[in-house]
């Protein structure tokens, strides 16, 4: 486990990314897209788990244009407020460009033809959906993605498999928004939605008060089966 530096596609600088490498040859690579709390211990633990399953896992610091090295704890009220403020300032289009740069870096570390997927949480879940529509990622997973109802016009650009995990009691993504997601995506041949009754935003966090172990384990098992099928 180490940090690497990735050059931005617009030549505006470079950003750090946490890397967890598997033992032996990687079966594929997975880009882990942060929540609004930065590349914190929970996101690094997600990478480590993926590496233990044979994947090269890379988590780019997407807030670097605002402040590099952000690591916040959602269970601390002041840090939650800081995270929400950062989300309000974050340029999502530039974030997608940084994810694209990370995908290219990941491909350079794989054998020819190696596949790259993405998995994101909260803001990262939204960015995973955008990545599926705007990049050549081979498979994309989003947990409790925010604001997808406003992105449904991009769904026709999705050509590779996508999976979204939707907690039914998400206090950031209400029933009306969830209904629009289902209405816009249930018939999409490349998109699979899973609902989790009684679960709230952040239920699959690796640590802290938000984690709901049973639902997290179910969602993660579905994610790993999805990546095994579509990445290798």
Secondary structure, DSSP 8 states (H G I E B T S, - for coil): -EEEEEE-TTSS-EEEEEEE--SSS-SEEEEEE-BTTBS-HHHHHHHHHHHHTTEEEEEE-TTTTT-TT-B--TTSHHHHHHHHHHHHH--HHHHHHHHHHHHHHHHHTS-TT--EEEEEETHHHHHHHHHHHHS--SEEEEES-SSGGGGGGGGGG--SEEEEEEETT-SSS-HHHHHHHHHHHTT-TTEEEEEETT--TTTT-SSSTT--HHHHHHHHHHHHHHHHHHT-
